Amino acid sequence: MLSYIIRRLLLAIPTLIGMTAVVFFIMALSPGRPSAILAAGLQLKPQEREALKRYYDERYGLDKPIVVQYFRWMKKISPIQIGPGPLGWPWFKAPDLGHSMIRDRRVSDLIKESLPVTLLLDVMALPLIYSTSIWLGLKAARHRGEIVDVGMGTVLLALWSFPVILAGLLLQGYLANKDMLYWFPPAELHDMQAGGMTFLPHHGAAGWERGWLVDTAWHLVLPVICLAYGQFAFVSKLSRGAVLENIGADYVRTARAKGVGERSVLYRHVFRNSLIPLITFAAQLLPALIGGSIVVETIFSVSGMGKLGIDSIFYKDSEVVLAIALVAGILGLIANLAGDILYAVVDPRVAYD
């Protein structure tokens, strides 16, 4: 297992290089330059504007060929440096993700602020997706071909076909509108007065106060629903198909012949042997949720990595976009590696030696 993990980690290096290269060259070859965007908002004469553009291009290395720019960025983020180290050998340093031209801040600081928000949304959405979908899939498998199975599949297919953008706007318009129900806040991750709240809810001088934790959970409800509802159909159908594939196996008939209860057969025998496709999809779901958070974070004005990426693409802030692509790629590779390890945990027949 250890040798397999080492091989996978080594293969991750060319994967990340290829992925960041594609993102970099798309950004570099697309119309517009960050220096032009920075100079556009200033009241300058044409000569002064051109001089300012040249200054920004020289300062951030944008006057160099595209290939040179990419390798300079690769050198900055590489933890292995070749240069004036001990005895002239390669030495290690913390990766430098660069500097945001538009925000005038270190990219690493922007990632540290936005990544936990996106991961919080994903960590809240994943258990909701799997707990609900597995229960629906098992129920549909037990009642195969009946009205429960057909009706549930139709409803979930309709949800899967419903656009996330429209769903978010409808949720805001009806459940987060003061003229309608107003059950949830329309945007942001915290209330404006959250900084002065206690962590847990309590009774104060003004009555019951919800506290920082409950306020955060209250703000997360609508974004998490938008992230999760579209995955119910696929995961439940995947669970249903895996259960139906195993429910007619010989070991199930043997267990029933020995008098094992139906619930025990379904949950202790059939379900465990049906986990492989669910684990496979879970490894792909985390990167998909990170990508899907772009739309959700933009709709609900949540300052996560998705919204940061969209704003950076709009302003051609290439170093921020590259850093987000790098972090998303690393998370995706970690999720796939964790899925491969879970295969061996769930099914002892799987070995990587």
C-alpha positions as CSV (number, residue, x, y, z in Angstrom):
1,M,0.0,0.0,0.0
2,L,2.8,2.4,0.9
3,S,4.5,1.9,-2.5
4,Y,1.2,2.5,-4.3
5,I,0.7,5.8,-2.4
6,I,4.2,7.0,-3.2
7,R,3.6,6.2,-6.9
8,R,0.4,8.1,-6.9
9,L,2.0,11.1,-5.3
10,L,4.8,11.1,-7.9
11,L,2.2,10.9,-10.7
12,A,0.4,13.8,-9.2
13,I,3.3,16.1,-10.1
14,P,3.0,15.9,-13.9
15,T,-0.8,16.0,-13.6
16,L,-0.7,19.3,-11.7
17,I,1.9,20.7,-14.1
18,G,-0.4,19.9,-17.1
19,M,-3.5,21.3,-15.5
20,T,-1.9,24.6,-14.4
21,A,-0.3,24.9,-17.9
22,V,-3.7,24.7,-19.6
23,V,-5.2,27.3,-17.2
24,F,-2.2,29.6,-17.6
25,F,-2.1,29.6,-21.4
26,I,-5.8,30.1,-21.7
27,M,-5.6,33.1,-19.4
28,A,-2.5,34.5,-21.2
29,L,-3.9,34.1,-24.7
30,S,-7.3,35.5,-23.9
31,P,-8.0,39.2,-24.8
32,G,-7.1,41.9,-22.3
33,R,-4.3,42.4,-19.9
34,P,-4.3,43.1,-16.1
35,S,-2.2,46.2,-16.6
36,A,-4.9,47.7,-18.9
37,I,-7.6,46.9,-16.3
38,L,-5.6,48.6,-13.6
39,A,-5.0,51.7,-15.7
40,A,-8.6,51.9,-17.0
41,G,-10.1,53.4,-13.9
42,L,-7.6,56.3,-13.7
43,Q,-8.0,59.8,-15.3
44,L,-4.7,59.9,-17.3
45,K,-3.5,61.2,-20.6
46,P,-2.9,58.6,-23.3
47,Q,0.9,58.9,-22.9
48,E,0.7,58.5,-19.1
49,R,-1.7,55.5,-19.5
50,E,0.7,53.7,-21.8
51,A,3.6,54.5,-19.5
52,L,1.6,53.0,-16.5
53,K,0.8,49.9,-18.5
54,R,4.5,49.4,-19.4
55,Y,5.4,49.9,-15.7
56,Y,2.9,47.2,-14.6
57,D,4.0,44.8,-17.4
58,E,7.7,45.2,-16.3
59,R,6.9,45.0,-12.6
60,Y,4.9,41.7,-12.9
61,G,6.9,40.2,-15.8
62,L,4.1,40.5,-18.3
63,D,6.4,41.8,-21.0
64,K,8.2,38.5,-21.1
65,P,7.2,35.6,-23.5
66,I,4.3,33.5,-22.3
67,V,6.5,30.4,-21.8
68,V,9.0,32.3,-19.7
69,Q,6.1,33.7,-17.6
70,Y,4.8,30.2,-16.9
71,F,8.2,28.8,-15.9
72,R,8.9,31.8,-13.7
73,W,5.5,31.0,-11.9
74,M,6.5,27.3,-11.7
75,K,9.8,28.3,-10.1
76,K,8.0,30.4,-7.5
77,I,5.6,27.8,-6.4
78,S,8.1,24.9,-6.4
79,P,9.1,23.9,-2.9
80,I,12.5,22.7,-4.3
81,Q,14.9,25.5,-5.1
82,I,18.3,25.1,-6.8
83,G,20.6,27.9,-5.9
84,P,22.6,29.4,-3.1
85,G,21.7,26.7,-0.5
86,P,23.9,24.6,1.8
87,L,26.9,23.4,-0.3
88,G,25.1,24.6,-3.4
89,W,22.6,21.7,-3.1
90,P,18.9,22.0,-3.8
91,W,17.0,23.3,-0.7
92,F,13.4,23.5,0.3
93,K,11.2,26.6,0.9
94,A,7.6,27.4,1.3
95,P,5.8,27.7,-2.0
96,D,5.2,31.3,-3.1
97,L,1.8,31.7,-4.8
98,G,2.6,35.2,-5.9
99,H,0.9,38.6,-5.5
100,S,-2.5,39.7,-6.7
101,M,-2.2,42.6,-9.0
102,I,-5.8,43.7,-8.6
103,R,-6.2,43.4,-4.8
104,D,-2.5,44.2,-4.0
105,R,-2.3,41.3,-1.6
106,R,-0.5,38.0,-1.3
107,V,-2.3,35.2,-3.1
108,S,-1.7,32.8,-0.2
109,D,-3.6,35.2,2.2
110,L,-6.5,35.2,-0.2
111,I,-6.6,31.4,-0.4
112,K,-6.3,31.1,3.4
113,E,-9.4,33.3,3.7
114,S,-11.5,31.8,1.0
115,L,-10.6,28.0,1.0
116,P,-12.1,27.3,4.5
117,V,-15.4,28.8,3.4
118,T,-15.7,26.6,0.3
119,L,-14.6,23.5,2.2
120,L,-17.2,24.3,4.9
121,L,-19.9,24.3,2.2
122,D,-18.7,21.1,0.7
123,V,-18.3,19.3,4.1
124,M,-21.9,20.3,4.9
125,A,-23.2,19.2,1.5
126,L,-21.4,15.8,1.3
127,P,-23.1,14.1,4.3
128,L,-26.5,15.5,3.2
129,I,-26.0,14.2,-0.3
130,Y,-24.9,10.7,0.7
131,S,-27.2,10.1,3.7
132,T,-30.3,11.2,1.7
133,S,-29.4,9.5,-1.5
134,I,-28.4,6.2,0.0
135,W,-31.6,6.0,2.0
136,L,-33.6,6.8,-1.1
137,G,-31.6,4.3,-3.2
138,L,-32.2,1.5,-0.7
139,K,-35.9,2.3,-0.5
140,A,-36.2,2.3,-4.3
141,A,-34.3,-1.0,-4.5
142,R,-36.6,-2.7,-2.0
143,H,-39.6,-1.5,-3.9
144,R,-38.3,-2.1,-7.4
145,G,-40.9,-1.3,-10.1
146,E,-43.5,-0.1,-7.6
147,I,-45.0,3.4,-7.4
148,V,-42.5,4.4,-4.7
149,D,-39.6,3.5,-7.1
150,V,-41.1,5.2,-10.1
151,G,-42.3,8.3,-8.4
152,M,-39.1,8.8,-6.5
153,G,-37.1,8.5,-9.7
154,T,-39.3,11.0,-11.5
155,V,-39.0,13.6,-8.7
156,L,-35.2,13.2,-8.4
157,L,-34.8,13.4,-12.2
158,A,-36.7,16.6,-12.2
159,L,-34.5,18.0,-9.5
160,W,-31.4,17.0,-11.3
161,S,-32.7,18.8,-14.4
162,F,-33.4,22.0,-12.6
163,P,-30.7,24.7,-13.1
164,V,-28.8,25.7,-9.9
165,I,-28.9,29.4,-10.9
166,L,-32.7,29.4,-11.1
167,A,-33.0,27.3,-7.9
168,G,-30.8,29.8,-6.0
169,L,-32.8,32.8,-7.3
170,L,-36.1,31.2,-6.4
171,L,-34.9,30.2,-2.9
172,Q,-33.8,33.8,-2.4
173,G,-37.0,35.2,-3.8
174,Y,-39.3,33.2,-1.7
175,L,-37.5,31.9,1.4
176,A,-35.1,34.8,1.9
177,N,-37.4,37.7,0.9
178,K,-38.9,40.0,3.6
179,D,-42.0,40.4,1.4
180,M,-42.4,36.6,1.3
181,L,-41.6,34.0,3.9
182,Y,-38.1,35.3,5.0
183,W,-37.1,32.1,6.8
184,F,-33.4,32.4,5.9
185,P,-31.0,35.3,5.2
186,P,-30.5,36.1,1.5
187,A,-26.7,36.4,1.4
188,E,-23.4,36.4,3.1
189,L,-22.1,33.8,5.6
190,H,-22.7,35.8,8.8
191,D,-24.9,38.5,10.2
192,M,-23.5,42.0,10.2
193,Q,-23.5,41.9,14.1
194,A,-21.9,38.4,14.2
195,G,-18.6,39.8,15.5
196,G,-20.3,40.7,18.8
197,M,-22.2,37.4,19.3
198,T,-21.2,34.7,21.7
199,F,-20.3,31.4,20.2
200,L,-23.3,29.4,21.5
201,P,-26.9,30.5,21.8
202,H,-28.0,31.8,25.2
203,H,-30.6,34.0,27.0
204,G,-29.4,37.6,27.3
205,A,-30.8,40.9,28.4
206,A,-32.7,41.2,25.1
207,G,-34.0,37.7,25.3
208,W,-32.9,34.6,23.3
209,E,-29.8,35.2,21.2
210,R,-28.9,32.7,18.5
211,G,-25.1,33.1,18.8
212,W,-22.4,32.8,16.2
213,L,-22.7,29.0,15.6
214,V,-26.5,29.0,15.0
215,D,-26.2,32.2,12.9
216,T,-23.6,30.6,10.6
217,A,-25.7,27.4,10.3
218,W,-28.8,29.6,9.5
219,H,-26.9,31.3,6.7
220,L,-25.6,28.0,5.3
221,V,-28.9,26.4,4.8
222,L,-29.8,27.8,1.3
223,P,-26.3,27.5,-0.2
224,V,-25.9,23.9,1.0
225,I,-29.4,23.0,-0.5
226,C,-28.3,24.5,-3.8
227,L,-25.1,22.5,-3.8
228,A,-26.7,19.2,-2.8
229,Y,-30.1,18.8,-4.5
230,G,-28.8,18.2,-8.0
231,Q,-26.7,15.2,-6.8
232,F,-29.6,13.3,-5.2
233,A,-30.7,11.8,-8.4
234,F,-27.3,10.4,-9.5
235,V,-26.2,9.1,-6.2
236,S,-29.6,7.5,-5.4
237,K,-29.7,5.8,-8.8
238,L,-26.1,4.6,-8.3
239,S,-27.0,3.2,-4.9
240,R,-30.1,1.6,-6.2
241,G,-28.3,-0.1,-9.1
242,A,-25.5,-1.3,-6.9
243,V,-27.9,-2.8,-4.4
244,L,-30.0,-4.5,-7.1
245,E,-26.8,-6.0,-8.6
246,N,-25.9,-7.6,-5.3
247,I,-29.3,-8.5,-3.9
248,G,-29.6,-11.5,-6.2
249,A,-26.1,-12.9,-5.4
250,D,-25.6,-16.3,-3.9
251,Y,-24.4,-15.0,-0.5
252,V,-27.7,-13.2,-0.1
253,R,-29.7,-16.3,-0.8
254,T,-27.5,-18.2,1.7
255,A,-28.0,-15.6,4.4
256,R,-31.8,-15.7,3.8
257,A,-31.8,-19.5,3.9
258,K,-30.1,-19.3,7.3
259,G,-32.9,-17.2,8.7
260,V,-31.1,-13.8,8.7
261,G,-33.6,-10.9,8.8
262,E,-34.3,-8.9,5.7
263,R,-33.0,-5.6,7.2
264,S,-29.8,-7.3,8.3
265,V,-29.4,-8.9,4.9
266,L,-29.9,-5.5,3.2
267,Y,-27.7,-3.3,5.5
268,R,-25.0,-5.7,6.7
269,H,-24.4,-7.8,3.6
270,V,-25.8,-6.2,0.4
271,F,-25.1,-2.5,1.3
272,R,-21.5,-3.1,2.3
273,N,-20.7,-4.9,-1.0
274,S,-22.4,-2.0,-2.9
275,L,-20.1,0.7,-1.5
276,I,-17.4,0.5,-4.2
277,P,-19.3,2.6,-6.9
278,L,-20.4,5.0,-4.2
279,I,-16.8,5.5,-3.1
280,T,-15.7,6.0,-6.7
281,F,-18.2,8.7,-7.2
282,A,-17.4,10.3,-3.8
283,A,-13.8,10.8,-5.0
284,Q,-15.1,12.7,-8.0
285,L,-17.8,14.6,-6.1
286,L,-15.5,16.8,-4.0
287,P,-13.9,18.4,-7.1
288,A,-17.3,18.8,-8.7
289,L,-18.7,20.5,-5.5
290,I,-15.7,22.9,-5.5
291,G,-16.5,23.8,-9.2
292,G,-20.3,24.0,-8.4
293,S,-19.6,26.4,-5.5
294,I,-18.7,29.0,-8.1
295,V,-22.3,29.5,-8.9
296,V,-23.6,29.1,-5.4
297,E,-21.1,31.5,-3.8
298,T,-21.8,34.1,-6.5
299,I,-25.6,33.9,-6.0
300,F,-25.4,34.1,-2.2
301,S,-22.4,36.5,-2.0
302,V,-20.4,34.0,0.0
303,S,-16.7,34.9,0.0
304,G,-15.3,31.5,-0.9
305,M,-12.8,30.2,-3.4
306,G,-15.4,30.0,-6.2
307,K,-16.4,33.6,-5.9
308,L,-12.7,34.6,-5.7
309,G,-12.0,32.6,-8.8
310,I,-14.8,34.3,-10.8
311,D,-13.8,37.8,-9.8
312,S,-10.1,37.0,-10.6
313,I,-11.0,35.6,-14.1
314,F,-13.1,38.8,-14.8
315,Y,-10.1,41.0,-13.8
316,K,-7.5,38.8,-15.5
317,D,-5.7,38.3,-12.2
318,S,-3.8,35.3,-13.5
319,E,-1.8,34.4,-10.4
320,V,-4.9,34.1,-8.2
321,V,-6.6,31.9,-10.9
322,L,-3.6,29.7,-11.1
323,A,-3.4,29.3,-7.4
324,I,-7.1,28.3,-7.2
325,A,-6.6,25.8,-10.0
326,L,-3.5,24.4,-8.2
327,V,-5.4,24.0,-4.9
328,A,-8.5,22.5,-6.5
329,G,-6.2,20.0,-8.4
330,I,-4.5,19.0,-5.2
331,L,-7.8,18.5,-3.4
332,G,-9.1,16.4,-6.3
333,L,-6.0,14.2,-6.3
334,I,-6.2,13.7,-2.5
335,A,-9.9,12.8,-2.9
336,N,-9.0,10.2,-5.5
337,L,-6.2,8.8,-3.4
338,A,-8.5,8.5,-0.4
339,G,-11.0,6.7,-2.5
340,D,-8.5,4.1,-3.6
341,I,-7.5,3.5,0.0
342,L,-11.1,3.1,1.0
343,Y,-11.5,0.4,-1.6
344,A,-9.1,-1.8,0.3
345,V,-10.9,-0.9,3.6
346,V,-14.3,-1.8,2.3
347,D,-13.3,-4.9,0.2
348,P,-10.4,-7.0,1.6
349,R,-10.0,-8.5,-1.9
350,V,-8.6,-5.2,-3.2
351,A,-4.8,-5.1,-2.8
352,Y,-2.2,-2.7,-4.2
353,D,0.9,-4.7,-3.5
